[in-house]
Amino acid sequence: MNDHRPVVGITMGDPVGIGPEILCMALSHPEVYEVSRPLVIGDVRVLERARLITKTKNLIATVNSPGAASFKPGCVDVLNTSRIDPDALVWGQPTKFTGQAMENYILTAVDLAMREDIAAIVTCPINKTALKMGGSRFHGHTEMIAHHTGTPEYAMMMAGDRLRVVLVTIHMALHQVPGALSIDAIMSTIEITDQSLKERFGIDHPKIAVAGLNPHAGEGGMFGDEEARVIAPAVDFSKKNGIDVSGPWPPDTVFVSALNGNFDAVVCMYHDQGLIPFKLIHFADGVNTTLGLPIVRTSVDHGTAYDIAGKGIADPGSLIAAIRMAASQAVFRMQSRNRRA
């Protein structure tokens, strides 16, 4: 009998952060196995230490490939790609070796996804300083995965059951944002959002809102000209390309409209414009997903939480939501590919 649950590769993240703990806790929930076949890419001995701390009952088993995994509740299948001595680790204190290990987990998962040995990737949190200590040239997951998959254009979406936001600019100083906005950049984000909502969220006719940059969306140029100069033209060109998009909308009201069901996603001009309302609604169950990649990738929407690592009190809610969303996206993506075939 065919098993239609997608195989979801979950990277362990930072060995001294909360990643190993939330993994053990998330995979103790049988409902995760109802929608996916989870495969951890990480370190068996580190996970065993986390299992003892979290007092979860799962057996942790090493497998050599996705095909060798059991994918049954009660057993965490692990593709072991590092050999870290857990007795040498201190929670919350990364080293060169933990930095190297966490990058290797990610690259291994990407290779598996590109070969279609797994249907999606879920990433547990990593630390930028730890990556640097390990010699990585990347600042985080997104840049690393985009480079490894040869993806020049991508976008960050934060998604929950009630609200989805997509960012035109991400990690930059606020004073740099106006200069980084362009018609092409906004159009690209709108297009990637539209395509992803159709192919990965199963929304046949998505409605997209675009937020303005300035208060009241510029108030006719009174508070800035970015709306008239770059945002409105990007919206207009996108409409001509057949996308159901509108804006620029005043940033202080557009999210309420989206929460009321008028839009499937809001394209935001900068990081906090989108993430403040999103985390107000979805602080515990929000999911970070990278749009535009040739593979499905979701992530928790929080960091390594070094301050509580090793205490067994981390909340696995965001990871459970990320696994469920990765599985859902993988299914919709396969259905979309089958329709086009």
Protein Blocks (a to p, Z undefined) as FASTA:
>chain_A
ZZfbdcddddebjaklmklmmmmmmmmpmklmmmpccdddddfklmmmmmmmnopabdcd
ddfbfklpgoighiacdddfbdcdfklpcehiacfklmmmmmmmmmmmmmmmmnopafbd
cdddddfklmmmnopabfbfklmmmmmnopabdcdddddfkbccddfbfcdcfklmmmmp
cfklmmmmmmmmmmmmmmmnopabacdddddfbehhlnnolnocklmmmmmmmmmmmmmn
opaceddddfklmmmmmmnopafbdcdfbfklmmmmmmmmmmmlgccddehiabdcdddf
bdfklmlgonlpacfklmmmmmmmmmmmmmmmmmmmmmmZZ
